[in-house]
Amino acid sequence: MLRNVPIVVSEIQVSRPLVPVRVELQAAAAAADAKQWDKAKSLLGDANRQIQQLTTTADKETKGLLSPVADQLNQLTQQAQSGTNPRAADIRAVAERTRSIGGNGQNNEG
């Protein structure tokens, strides 16, 4: 059963590319709640790199949907790196915004 986990993860990354970003953001919010700022900063950085990469390779329609979310995440990441700890609620808000963006330009990401 566990042997198939990498295949399932790969399928999710292709069909729902924002799921890993959302997971990182949810973990970053939990770390912020626990005042684990280094962990939150690291997770925000990982999520930011992933969404920036997706934005650069996305089709025009998806890029239009991703850009505002990517910009908001980039601001939170810069805030964390400058030493100002972002609020967990702000991180969760970005994570929630990723739900409405599908990997192929559709507004129905699961």
Beta strands, then each sheet from edge to edge (+ up, - down):
end
